[in-house]
Amino acid sequence: MKILLVTGKFAAEDVMRIAKQFKQHEIDVFVADVDVAAFVTTEHLKNLNLSDYDIVILPGNAKGNWRKLEEESGTKVRLGSVHAADLHHVIKNIERVELSHDIPACKLLASIMAEDLINLVNSDSSGVKNPAFVGDVVIGEGRMKIVAEVVDAPEMDRDNLIERIEYYTENGADVVDIGIPIECDAEKAVKAVKVALDVCDAVSVDTFNLSVIKKCVRAGVHMVMSVGRENLKALEYIDSQAVVIVSRDVKDLNALVRLARKMGRDNIIADCILDAPLSLYASLSRYAEYRKIDDETPLLIGAGNVTELCDADSTGMNALLAFLAEEIGANAMFTTEASCKTLGSIKELKVASYMARAAKLRGSPPKDFGFNLLILKEKVRKRESLKFSKLVDAEEQKSFVKDPKGNFRIHVTGNSVLAIHESGIAIKGNAESISKTAIKLGLISRLDHAAYIGRELMKAEIAAKLGKSYVQDEDLNFGIFNYKLEWIKNKNRCKK
C-alpha cells in the first residue's frame, strides 16, 4: 500500500522515524508549512498530487472538509492519530479498519478493538459442567462474574441503600450482596433484601446467622454466601437458591460440596477463602489445588480480602487478582468498596474480568485491547519536539493582590467541582465550565487570579475523577510521588 503521512514541523522527525519501521508499505511524509500538526488544513494540500497514493493520513486533530478533498482527488483522505506516538498502531491496522473523516484513528481503533473483544467475551459460553444460577446471572459460564457486597446494608435507610445498589450495578456488579452485621435483627435483614430485590435481578445475602438465612431465603434472595461447617444446617433451608460453600481446607471443602449435592443442592459455588498478604500465595494455592480435584463446581475468589487489607491502590491489585483467578479457573470474584482506598473496585474487577477472559480466548497477554486499567500511568509517552527562541526561568509570586471582584472557595462534591464566590454565587461543573462561567458572570477581573482559579479547579477536577480528597491551596497527595525515598537508597555508597 502506498501511503502519504501529513504532519507539521514539530512532529516531522517522529513521523519519519515511524514511517521507516514499515517496510511492507511504501510510505512518504509531507511536512506542511505549519509548526503544530493539528493546524494542517486543506490549503496546505491543495498543490499536492494525491492520485499516486492509496490513502492520505492526516493529523488526528486536523480540521477541514476532508470528505470533499477526497472526492476531488479520488484518493482516500482520512484522519490518523492525535499523537505521533500512536501512529504506528494506525499503520499496523491500516488494512483492517476503515479510517474516518471525522474521528481520529486512535479513538476509532480503540473503540473498534474494544467492541470486538467485548463481543468475543460476551459470546463465549465455555465453563464448568455444573454452573450456578443466581437470579438471571450464570456463574461458571463465560467470563468471571462480579459479586459486590453492600457492607452493613440493613443499617442503611431505603433511599441510601437503593442509591448504593444502583451505583454498584451501574459500575458492573453482576450480583449485589447484602452484607449482614454479626449482630443484626432478622427483620431488618429481610427488609434490606426486599429493597435489593426491587431494584436488582441478582441478590445474595452474606451471614452465618441461621435465622437470618432462613428468613432471607423465604423473602426470595437468589444466593446465600458463607455456608461452612459452623452453619451447615443452613443447607436445610436452601431450596433452589445458589449457595457459596466455604472452607480453608481443600479436602473439607470438597467433602462439604459433595455433602450438599447428596442433600439435593445442585446450585453450588465453592470458595477456599482468599487471605490477605502475607498468606496470599498459600490461599491462592488452595484454589488451584481445589480446581484440580473438582473441575465441575464454580469457584469464587474474594478479592476484597486483599484490597481492603492493603494500603496500596486497588487498580493494579484487582487486575492481577483477576488474571490469577482466570488462570486458576475461577468463575466469580467477590469485592466491596467499604473504604475510600477501594472505591472503584467493582468497575476495576469488571474491566479486569473482560481483559482476563479476552486474553485467554485470544491466547495473548492482557494488553492492546482498546480498553485498559491504566489510571496514573500510560503505555506510550507522547513525545513533542520543543522549539523556542528564548528560555525564561519562572519566578515565584512573592506578593498577593486580592481581586476586587472577590475570592472563591473550591470544593469537590461527588464527581463534580463546586466553586463558591464570596458574593454567594456557587458554580458547579468541571474546571473548564466553571472558569468560563465565572468569567462570563464577571466574577474575575485579574489575570493572576484567573490563572490561580484555573490551577485549583483543575486540581479539584483531578481529585474528583480519582476519588481523592481536595483541599484548596494544598498539593494533591500522590503517595510516593510526593516525597523522596531517601531511606531506601543504598547506604553502602562508594567513598570519594
C-alpha positions in Angstrom: 0.0 0.0 0.0 1.2 3.5 -0.9 0.6 5.9 2.0 1.2 9.6 2.4 1.6 10.8 6.0 0.9 14.5 6.6 2.4 16.3 9.6 3.7 19.6 10.9 7.2 20.7 11.6 7.3 19.9 15.3 6.3 16.2 14.8 8.1 15.6 11.5 11.1 13.8 12.9 8.9 11.4 14.9 6.6 10.7 11.9 9.6 10.0 9.6 11.0 7.6 12.2 7.8 5.7 12.4 7.4 5.6 8.6 10.7 3.8 8.3 9.6 1.0 10.5 7.0 -0.3 8.0 8.9 -2.0 5.1 5.7 -3.7 3.8 4.2 -0.3 2.8 5.6 2.5 0.6 5.3 5.5 2.8 6.0 9.1 2.1 5.9 12.0 4.6 4.7 15.5 3.7 5.7 18.2 6.2 3.2 21.1 5.9 4.3 24.6 6.4 2.9 24.8 9.9 4.6 24.1 13.3 1.7 22.2 15.0 0.3 19.3 13.0 -3.3 20.0 14.3 -3.2 23.3 12.3 -2.9 21.5 9.0 -5.8 22.5 6.6 -6.9 21.7 3.1 -5.0 24.7 1.9 -1.7 23.0 2.8 -2.5 20.1 0.5 -4.0 22.0 -2.5 -0.9 21.8 -4.6 -0.1 18.1 -3.9 -0.8 15.4 -6.4 -2.6 12.8 -4.2 -3.6 10.5 -7.0 -0.4 8.5 -6.7 -1.4 7.3 -3.2 -3.9 4.7 -1.9 -4.5 6.8 1.2 -3.5 10.1 2.7 -3.3 10.0 6.6 -3.7 13.4 8.3 -3.0 14.5 11.9 -5.9 13.3 14.1 -6.9 16.8 15.2 -6.6 18.5 11.8 -9.8 20.4 10.8 -11.1 20.6 7.3 -13.6 19.3 4.8 -11.6 16.1 4.2 -14.5 14.4 2.5 -14.6 17.0 -0.2 -10.9 16.8 -0.7 -11.2 13.0 -1.1 -13.9 13.4 -3.7 -11.9 15.9 -5.6 -8.6 14.0 -5.5 -10.0 10.5 -6.0 -7.8 9.3 -3.1 -8.8 8.4 0.4 -8.1 11.3 2.8 -8.6 10.2 6.4 -7.6 11.2 9.9 -4.7 9.5 11.6 -3.8 9.6 15.3 -3.8 12.7 17.5 -0.3 11.9 18.8 2.6 10.8 16.6 3.5 8.2 19.1 0.2 6.3 18.3 0.7 6.5 14.5 2.4 3.0 14.3 -0.9 1.5 15.6 -2.7 3.2 12.8 -0.4 2.0 10.1 -0.3 -1.5 11.6 -4.1 -1.8 11.3 -4.5 0.2 8.1 -5.9 -2.7 6.1 -8.1 -3.9 8.9 -10.0 -0.7 9.7 -11.8 1.9 7.6 -10.5 5.2 8.9 -12.8 8.2 9.3 -13.0 11.8 8.0 -14.2 13.0 11.4 -12.9 10.6 14.2 -9.2 10.4 15.0 -7.8 7.0 14.1 -6.5 6.3 17.6 -10.0 6.7 19.1 -11.6 4.8 16.2 -9.2 1.9 16.6 -9.6 1.7 20.3 -13.3 1.6 20.2 -13.4 -1.0 17.4 -10.8 -3.2 19.2 -12.7 -2.9 22.4 -16.0 -3.7 20.8 -14.6 -6.7 19.0 -13.1 -8.1 22.2 -16.1 -7.4 24.4 -18.3 -9.2 21.8 -15.9 -12.1 21.8 -16.1 -12.4 25.5 -19.9 -12.0 25.7 -20.3 -14.7 23.1 -18.2 -17.2 25.0 -20.2 -19.8 26.9 -17.4 -22.1 27.9 -17.2 -23.0 31.6 -17.7 -25.7 34.2 -20.1 -28.7 33.9 -22.3 -27.5 36.8 -22.8 -23.7 36.6 -24.7 -21.9 39.3 -27.7 -19.7 38.7 -28.1 -16.5 40.7 -31.3 -14.9 39.6 -30.7 -14.2 35.9 -26.9 -14.5 36.3 -25.0 -17.7 35.4 -21.8 -18.2 37.4 -19.5 -20.8 35.8 -20.2 -19.9 32.2 -18.2 -17.3 30.2 -16.3 -14.6 32.0 -16.0 -14.3 35.7 -19.0 -12.6 37.3 -18.6 -9.8 39.9 -20.3 -10.2 43.3 -20.3 -6.9 45.2 -21.2 -6.6 48.9 -23.0 -3.6 50.4 -21.5 -3.7 53.9 -23.9 -3.3 56.8 -26.8 -2.9 54.4 -29.6 -3.4 57.0 -28.3 -0.3 58.8 -28.9 1.9 55.8 -32.2 3.7 55.1 -34.1 2.7 51.9 -33.0 5.6 49.8 -29.3 5.3 50.6 -29.5 1.5 50.1 -31.1 1.9 46.7 -28.6 4.6 45.7 -25.7 2.2 46.7 -27.2 -0.7 44.8 -27.7 1.3 41.7 -24.1 2.6 41.9 -22.9 -1.0 42.2 -24.9 -2.2 39.2 -24.0 0.8 37.1 -20.3 0.1 37.8 -20.6 -3.5 36.7 -21.8 -5.7 39.6 -23.4 -8.8 38.3 -24.7 -9.8 41.7 -25.4 -7.4 44.7 -24.6 -9.0 48.0 -26.4 -7.7 51.2 -23.8 -7.8 53.9 -25.3 -8.6 57.3 -23.6 -7.4 60.5 -22.9 -10.1 63.1 -25.5 -8.8 65.5 -28.5 -8.0 63.3 -32.2 -8.3 63.7 -33.6 -10.8 61.1 -36.4 -8.5 60.1 -34.0 -5.6 59.3 -32.0 -8.0 57.2 -35.1 -9.2 55.3 -36.2 -5.6 54.7 -32.8 -4.8 53.1 -33.0 -7.9 50.9 -36.5 -6.9 49.8 -35.3 -3.5 48.8 -32.5 -5.0 46.8 -34.8 -7.4 45.1 -36.9 -4.4 44.0 -34.0 -2.9 42.1 -31.7 -5.7 41.2 -32.1 -9.0 39.3 -29.5 -11.0 41.2 -29.2 -10.6 45.0 -27.2 -12.6 47.6 -27.0 -12.4 51.4 -23.8 -12.9 53.4 -24.3 -14.1 57.0 -23.6 -17.0 59.3 -26.9 -16.4 61.2 -29.2 -19.3 60.6 -32.3 -17.4 61.5 -31.4 -14.6 59.1 -30.6 -17.1 56.3 -33.9 -18.8 56.8 -36.0 -15.6 56.6 -34.0 -14.2 53.7 -34.5 -17.4 51.6 -38.2 -17.1 52.3 -38.0 -13.4 51.1 -36.7 -14.6 47.7 -33.0 -14.0 47.9 -31.1 -15.7 45.0 -27.9 -16.8 46.7 -26.6 -17.4 50.3 -22.9 -16.7 50.9 -20.6 -18.2 53.5 -22.1 -21.6 54.4 -19.5 -23.8 56.2 -19.1 -26.3 59.0 -20.3 -23.8 61.6 -23.7 -23.1 59.9 -24.1 -26.2 57.7 -27.7 -26.5 58.9 -28.4 -23.6 56.5 -28.5 -26.2 53.7 -31.8 -27.4 55.1 -33.4 -24.0 54.5 -32.0 -23.6 51.0 -34.0 -24.9 48.1 -33.2 -23.7 44.6 -31.0 -20.8 45.7 -27.3 -20.8 44.9 -25.1 -21.4 47.9 -21.4 -20.5 48.4 -19.8 -23.2 50.5 -16.6 -22.1 52.3 -13.6 -23.7 53.9 -9.9 -23.1 54.1 -9.2 -26.8 54.0 -9.4 -28.1 50.4 -10.4 -31.7 51.4 -13.0 -30.4 53.8 -14.4 -28.0 51.1 -14.6 -30.9 48.7 -16.4 -33.0 51.3 -18.9 -30.2 52.0 -19.7 -29.7 48.3 -20.3 -33.5 47.9 -22.5 -33.5 51.0 -24.5 -30.6 49.7 -25.1 -32.4 46.4 -26.2 -35.6 48.3 -28.8 -33.3 50.0 -30.1 -32.4 46.6 -28.4 -29.0 46.5 -27.0 -28.6 43.0 -26.8 -24.8 42.7 -23.3 -24.7 44.4 -20.3 -22.4 44.3 -17.0 -23.2 46.2 -14.8 -20.7 48.0 -11.4 -21.6 49.5 -11.3 -18.2 51.2 -8.6 -15.8 49.9 -6.4 -14.4 52.7 -4.6 -11.1 52.8 -0.9 -10.9 52.2 1.3 -12.4 53.5 -0.9 -15.5 53.3 -1.9 -14.7 49.8 0.2 -17.3 47.9 -0.9 -20.1 50.2 -4.6 -19.3 49.8 -4.3 -19.0 46.0 -2.6 -22.4 46.1 -5.7 -23.8 47.8 -7.9 -22.6 44.9 -5.5 -24.2 42.3 -5.5 -27.4 44.3 -9.2 -27.5 44.6 -9.7 -26.9 40.9 -7.5 -30.0 40.2 -9.8 -32.2 42.2 -13.1 -30.6 41.2 -13.4 -29.0 37.8 -17.2 -29.1 37.7 -18.1 -26.7 40.5 -17.9 -22.9 40.0 -15.2 -21.2 42.1 -15.5 -17.8 43.8 -12.5 -15.7 44.9 -12.8 -12.9 47.4 -10.6 -10.1 46.0 -11.9 -7.7 48.7 -10.0 -9.6 51.3 -6.8 -8.4 49.7 -7.6 -4.9 48.5 -9.3 -3.8 51.8 -6.3 -5.1 53.9 -3.5 -3.5 51.9 -2.5 0.2 51.9 -1.9 0.2 48.1 -4.0 1.4 45.2 -6.7 -1.2 44.3 -6.5 -0.9 40.5 -3.3 -2.9 39.8 -4.1 -5.4 42.6 -7.6 -6.1 41.2 -6.2 -6.6 37.7 -3.6 -9.0 38.9 -6.0 -10.9 41.1 -8.4 -11.2 38.2 -5.7 -12.5 35.9 -4.6 -15.1 38.5 -8.2 -16.1 39.1 -8.7 -16.7 35.4 -5.6 -18.9 35.3 -6.8 -20.9 38.3 -10.2 -21.4 36.7 -12.3 -19.2 39.0 -15.8 -18.1 37.9 -16.6 -15.2 40.2 -14.9 -12.5 42.2 -16.2 -11.1 45.4 -15.4 -7.5 46.4 -16.7 -4.5 48.2 -16.0 -0.8 48.4 -16.0 -0.4 52.1 -13.2 2.1 52.3 -12.0 5.1 50.3 -8.9 3.3 49.1 -11.0 0.6 47.4 -13.5 3.0 45.7 -13.8 1.9 42.1 -13.0 -1.8 42.8 -16.2 -3.1 41.2 -15.5 -1.3 37.9 -11.9 -2.3 38.1 -12.7 -6.0 38.5 -15.4 -5.9 35.8 -12.9 -4.5 33.3 -10.3 -6.9 34.5 -12.7 -9.9 34.1 -13.1 -8.9 30.4 -9.4 -8.4 30.0 -8.6 -11.8 31.6 -11.2 -13.7 29.5 -10.2 -11.9 26.3 -6.5 -12.8 26.9 -7.4 -16.4 27.4 -9.6 -16.6 24.3 -7.1 -14.7 22.2 -4.1 -16.6 23.6 -2.1 -13.5 24.4 -1.2 -11.2 27.3 -3.9 -8.8 28.5 -2.8 -5.8 26.5 -3.7 -3.8 23.4 -7.4 -4.4 23.8 -8.7 -0.9 23.2 -9.6 -0.7 26.9 -7.3 -1.0 30.0 -6.8 -0.2 33.7 -4.1 2.4 33.3 -5.1 5.3 35.6 -2.0 7.2 36.6 0.5 5.8 34.0 0.3 5.3 30.3 1.6 2.8 27.7 3.4 5.3 25.4 4.9 8.6 26.3 3.6 11.3 24.0 6.8 12.9 22.7 6.9 16.5 21.4 9.6 18.4 19.7 10.4 21.6 21.7 11.3 24.7 19.8 11.6 28.2 21.2 13.7 31.3 20.8 14.3 32.2 24.5 14.0 30.3 27.8 12.9 32.2 30.9 13.0 30.8 34.4 9.7 31.2 36.1 9.6 33.3 39.3 7.6 32.6 42.4 4.9 35.1 43.2 6.0 37.0 46.3 3.1 39.3 46.8 -0.6 38.8 46.9 -3.1 41.3 45.4 -6.8 40.5 46.0 -9.1 40.5 43.1 -11.6 43.4 43.6 -14.3 41.1 42.3 -13.8 38.7 45.3 -12.4 35.3 46.0 -13.6 31.7 45.5 -13.6 28.7 47.8 -13.3 25.5 45.8 -14.7 22.1 46.8 -15.3 18.6 45.4 -18.8 17.3 45.8 -19.4 13.8 44.4 -17.9 13.7 40.9 -18.2 17.4 40.4 -16.4 20.6 41.4 -18.1 23.4 43.3 -16.7 26.9 43.3 -18.4 29.3 45.8 -17.7 33.0 45.2 -17.7 35.3 48.2 -20.8 37.1 46.7 -22.7 33.9 47.5 -22.9 32.6 43.9 -21.9 28.9 43.6 -20.9 27.3 40.2 -21.0 23.5 39.8 -19.3 21.6 36.9 -15.8 20.8 35.7 -12.7 23.0 35.6 -13.4 24.4 32.1 -17.1 25.1 32.5 -16.7 26.7 35.9 -13.8 29.0 34.8 -15.7 30.1 31.7 -18.9 30.7 33.7 -17.0 32.7 36.3 -15.5 34.9 33.6 -18.9 35.3 31.9 -20.5 36.4 35.2 -17.8 38.9 35.8 -16.5 37.3 39.0 -12.9 37.5 38.0 -11.0 40.7 37.0 -7.3 40.0 37.4 -5.2 37.7 35.2 -3.2 36.3 38.1 -6.4 35.4 39.9 -7.8 33.8 36.7 -4.6 31.7 36.4 -4.8 30.7 40.1 -8.5 29.7 39.8 -7.7 27.6 36.7 -5.0 25.8 38.6 -7.1 25.0 41.6 -10.1 24.0 39.5 -8.0 21.5 37.6 -6.6 20.1 40.8 -10.1 19.7 42.1 -11.3 18.0 38.9 -8.4 15.5 39.0 -9.2 14.8 42.7 -12.9 14.2 41.8 -12.0 11.8 38.9 -9.6 9.8 41.2 -12.0 9.8 44.2 -9.4 11.7 46.3 -9.8 14.4 48.8 -9.1 18.0 47.7 -8.1 20.9 49.9 -7.6 24.3 48.3 -4.0 25.5 48.2 -2.7 22.1 49.1 -0.9 19.7 46.7 -2.8 16.6 45.7 -1.4 13.5 47.5 0.1 11.1 45.1 1.8 8.8 47.6 5.4 8.0 46.8 5.5 10.6 44.1 5.2 13.4 46.7 8.4 12.7 48.5 11.9 11.3 48.0 12.5 7.9 49.4 15.9 8.7 50.9 15.6 5.8 53.3 15.6 3.2 50.5 18.8 4.3 48.9 21.8 2.1 49.2 23.7 3.0 52.4 26.9 1.4 51.2 27.9 4.3 49.0 31.4 4.5 47.4 33.9 6.6 49.2 35.3 9.6 47.3 
